[in-house]
Amino acid sequence: MKGPGREAAGAAPPRLPATDQACLERFLDALWMERGLSRATLDAYRTDLAGFGRWLASGGRASLTTAESGDLHDYLAARILAGARPRSTARLVSSLRRFYQYLVREGVAQADPSGRIDAPKLGRPLPKSLTEVEVEALLAAPDASAALGLRDRAMLELLYATGLRVSELVGLALARVNPRQGVVRVLGKGGKERLVPMGEEALVSLEAYLRDGRPALLRGRPAEAVFVTARGEAMTRQAFWHLIKRYARQAGIVRPLSPHTLRHAFATHLLDHGADLRALQMLLGHSDLSTTQIYTHVARERLKGLHVRHHPRG
């Protein structure tokens, strides 16, 4: 089989046939028109598909427009044998699928040869979290003597106590908060609603903000959002994320954070303290338990670290 190894050996790569090149450019133009993809993304599609087309030409096989399922399987196998990483292989499979779906839609091809090709399974990255000490330092960073500090303390406390998504936090309406029962009614992904308990510390911070901070920020202006800016407008996800990064610096947290850092800390710390995975799934608003199970890997890694540090034979 002639494959990607031929180019690696120093031979000049064959040129992409003119008909394939023209078809590829029409496909890229359609992608740009329909989806507004960036130049970098379009270049990635071009690289993937042109590589396949040149491989076909080097082996005297079919063209891009007439390739069959066996050609795609052979090319992917050759790429893997040449050392292609799973992530780049997954991207290649995605490029091939979209290209051949386009050809079928345009009537250039009768069948999609990529239909039965599976992309490699990619390991899901572990979510970044914070230690309990780091969380305490972060929560203590806002100045609770000022209206903005009361708001920021309440937002951080509520985020850590409930595991809300940042979008759910900034979109929280006053009518969905029940301080008497200590719960918030959250409208999550797919319009699914869930009740989440706030916990005592978060409730105290939220009540202080609602009593002293929010009225000072609104100055008599009406607002449905719980958390508002100094202009009386609802907080945005981006604005809140800038606040978290600023308070993290104040708290001496140097590790990189993500918009879901406190959500991940909420889940990880609950599991560390014996929470049930099904209960955690309900609190996080995950439709599939497999999404929640990633946190068991985080907790397991922490247990391994504790064992290494403290067990006499660790």
C-alpha positions in Angstrom: 0.0 0.0 0.0 1.3 3.4 -0.8 0.3 5.8 2.0 1.4 8.8 4.0 4.8 7.1 4.6 5.8 7.8 1.0 5.8 11.6 1.6 7.6 11.1 4.9 10.4 9.3 3.1 11.2 12.5 1.1 9.5 11.9 -2.2 7.7 14.9 -3.6 4.0 14.6 -2.9 1.8 14.2 -6.0 -0.3 17.1 -7.1 -4.0 17.0 -6.4 -5.9 16.4 -9.7 -7.4 19.6 -11.1 -11.0 18.2 -10.9 -10.5 17.3 -7.2 -9.0 20.7 -6.5 -12.0 22.4 -8.0 -14.4 20.3 -6.1 -12.5 20.9 -2.9 -12.6 24.7 -3.4 -16.4 24.6 -4.1 -16.9 22.7 -0.8 -14.8 25.2 1.1 -16.7 28.1 -0.4 -19.9 26.4 0.6 -18.7 26.0 4.2 -17.7 29.6 4.4 -21.0 30.8 3.0 -23.2 28.5 5.2 -21.3 28.5 8.5 -18.9 31.5 8.3 -16.0 29.3 9.4 -12.6 31.0 10.1 -9.7 30.8 7.7 -7.8 28.5 10.1 -10.7 26.1 10.2 -11.1 26.1 6.4 -7.4 25.5 6.0 -7.7 22.5 8.3 -10.4 21.1 6.0 -8.2 21.8 3.0 -5.2 20.1 4.5 -7.2 17.0 5.5 -9.0 16.5 2.2 -6.1 17.5 -0.1 -3.9 14.9 1.8 -6.5 12.2 1.1 -6.8 13.3 -2.5 -3.0 13.2 -3.0 -2.9 9.7 -1.4 -5.5 8.5 -3.8 -3.6 9.9 -6.7 -0.3 8.4 -5.6 -1.8 4.9 -5.5 -3.6 5.2 -8.8 -6.9 4.9 -7.0 -10.2 6.7 -7.5 -10.5 10.5 -7.2 -11.9 12.4 -4.2 -15.4 12.4 -5.8 -15.4 8.7 -6.6 -13.6 7.2 -3.5 -15.3 4.3 -1.8 -15.5 3.2 1.8 -12.5 0.9 1.5 -10.4 3.8 0.2 -11.2 5.8 3.3 -10.5 2.8 5.6 -7.2 2.2 4.0 -6.1 5.8 4.2 -7.0 6.1 7.9 -5.2 2.8 8.6 -2.1 4.1 6.8 -2.3 7.4 8.8 -2.5 5.5 12.1 0.4 3.2 11.2 2.4 6.4 10.3 1.8 7.7 13.9 -1.2 10.0 13.5 -2.6 11.0 16.9 -6.2 10.1 17.8 -7.2 13.8 17.9 -5.9 14.5 14.4 -7.5 11.2 13.2 -10.9 12.3 14.7 -10.6 15.7 12.9 -9.8 13.9 9.6 -12.9 11.7 10.0 -15.0 14.8 10.7 -13.6 16.5 7.5 -14.3 13.4 5.4 -17.8 13.1 6.7 -18.7 16.7 6.0 -17.1 16.6 2.6 -19.0 13.5 1.4 -22.2 14.7 2.9 -21.8 17.8 0.8 -21.1 15.7 -2.3 -24.3 13.7 -1.8 -26.3 16.8 -1.1 -25.0 18.4 -4.3 -25.7 15.3 -6.4 -21.9 14.8 -7.1 -21.9 11.4 -5.3 -24.6 8.8 -5.0 -23.6 7.5 -1.6 -21.6 8.6 1.4 -18.5 6.4 1.8 -17.8 7.8 5.2 -21.1 6.7 6.7 -19.7 3.6 8.5 -16.4 5.1 9.7 -16.1 5.6 13.4 -13.9 8.3 14.8 -11.5 7.3 17.6 -12.6 7.7 21.1 -11.0 10.7 22.7 -10.2 10.8 26.4 -12.4 13.4 28.1 -10.1 16.0 29.9 -10.5 16.1 33.7 -12.2 19.3 34.8 -9.9 21.7 36.7 -10.9 22.3 40.3 -9.8 24.1 43.4 -8.9 22.8 46.8 -11.2 23.6 49.7 -8.6 26.0 51.1 -8.4 27.8 47.8 -12.2 28.1 47.6 -12.4 29.6 51.1 -9.8 32.2 50.1 -11.7 33.0 46.9 -15.0 33.4 48.7 -13.4 35.7 51.3 -11.8 38.0 48.6 -14.7 40.4 47.9 -15.1 43.4 50.2 -18.5 42.8 51.8 -18.7 46.4 53.2 -19.6 47.7 49.7 -22.6 47.0 47.6 -20.5 45.5 44.7 -18.6 43.4 47.2 -21.9 42.1 48.7 -23.0 41.2 45.2 -19.8 39.5 44.3 -19.6 37.5 47.6 -23.2 36.3 47.1 -22.5 35.2 43.5 -19.3 33.3 44.5 -21.0 31.7 47.5 -24.1 30.7 45.5 -22.0 29.3 42.6 -20.0 27.1 44.9 -23.0 26.1 47.1 -25.2 25.1 44.2 -22.9 24.1 41.3 -24.9 26.3 38.9 -23.5 26.9 35.4 -22.3 30.5 35.2 -25.0 31.2 32.6 -27.6 29.9 35.0 -26.2 32.1 37.8 -26.2 35.4 35.8 -29.6 34.5 34.3 -31.2 33.8 37.7 -34.5 35.8 38.1 -35.6 37.1 41.5 -38.9 35.1 41.2 -36.8 31.9 41.1 -35.2 32.4 44.5 -36.9 31.1 47.6 -34.9 32.3 50.7 -37.6 30.9 53.1 -37.1 27.4 51.8 -33.4 27.9 51.0 -33.7 26.8 47.3 -33.3 28.2 43.8 -35.4 27.1 40.9 -33.0 26.8 38.0 -33.9 26.7 34.3 -31.1 24.6 32.8 -30.1 23.3 29.4 -33.0 22.2 27.2 -35.4 24.1 29.3 -35.2 21.5 32.1 -36.0 22.9 35.6 -34.5 21.7 38.8 -34.6 22.7 42.5 -31.2 23.2 44.1 -30.6 23.9 47.8 -28.4 26.9 48.6 -27.0 25.9 52.0 -26.7 28.2 55.0 -23.6 30.2 54.1 -24.7 31.0 50.6 -28.2 32.0 51.9 -26.7 34.4 54.5 -24.6 36.1 51.8 -27.5 36.2 49.3 -29.9 37.7 51.9 -27.3 40.4 52.8 -26.9 41.3 49.1 -30.7 41.4 48.5 -31.2 43.5 51.6 -28.3 46.0 51.4 -26.4 45.5 48.1 -29.0 45.1 45.3 -31.2 48.2 46.3 -28.0 50.3 46.4 -27.1 49.2 42.9 -30.5 49.6 41.4 -31.4 53.0 43.1 -35.1 52.4 42.6 -34.8 51.0 39.0 -36.8 47.9 38.3 -35.0 44.6 37.4 -35.9 41.0 37.2 -32.3 39.7 37.5 -31.0 38.8 40.9 -27.5 40.0 40.2 -27.2 43.5 38.6 -24.4 45.9 37.7 -23.8 49.4 39.0 -25.9 50.6 36.0 -28.8 48.4 37.1 -28.4 46.0 34.2 -28.2 42.2 34.5 -24.7 40.8 35.0 -23.2 39.1 32.0 -21.2 35.8 31.9 -18.1 37.7 30.6 -18.3 40.4 33.3 -18.6 37.8 36.1 -15.8 35.8 34.7 -13.5 38.9 34.8 -14.5 39.3 38.5 -13.6 35.7 39.3 -10.1 36.1 37.8 -9.6 39.3 39.7 -10.6 37.7 43.0 -8.5 34.7 42.3 -5.4 36.9 42.0 -6.4 38.6 45.3 -6.7 35.2 46.9 -3.3 34.2 45.7 -4.6 31.4 43.3 -2.1 31.1 40.5 -3.5 28.1 38.7 -5.4 28.7 35.5 -9.2 28.8 36.0 -12.1 28.0 33.6 -15.6 29.5 33.7 -16.8 26.4 35.4 -14.1 26.2 38.1 -16.4 26.6 41.0 -19.0 24.2 39.5 -16.2 21.6 39.3 -15.2 22.4 42.8 -18.8 22.0 44.0 -19.0 18.5 42.4 -15.6 17.3 43.4 -15.9 18.4 47.0 -19.3 16.8 47.3 -17.9 13.5 46.1 -14.9 13.8 48.4 -17.3 14.0 51.3 -19.4 11.0 50.3 -22.1 12.4 48.0 -24.1 10.0 45.9 -23.4 10.2 42.1 -27.1 10.1 41.2 -27.8 13.0 43.6 -24.9 14.9 42.1 -26.3 14.3 38.7 -29.6 15.9 39.7 -27.9 18.9 41.4 -25.8 19.6 38.3 -28.7 19.2 35.9 -26.9 16.5 33.8 -29.3 14.6 31.6 -26.8 11.6 31.4 -25.1 10.0 34.3 -22.0 9.4 32.1 -21.4 13.2 32.1 -21.4 13.2 35.9 -19.1 10.2 36.2 -16.1 12.3 35.1 -16.0 13.7 38.6 -15.4 10.3 40.0 -12.1 10.3 38.1 -11.2 13.6 39.8 -12.0 12.2 43.2 -10.0 9.1 42.5 -6.9 11.0 41.5 -7.1 13.0 44.7 -7.4 9.7 46.7 -4.3 8.4 44.9 -2.4 11.6 45.8 -3.4 11.3 49.5 -2.3 7.7 49.5 1.1 8.5 48.0 1.6 11.4 50.5 0.4 9.7 53.7 0.6 5.9 53.4 3.8 4.4 54.7 4.1 2.3 51.6 2.7 4.9 49.2 
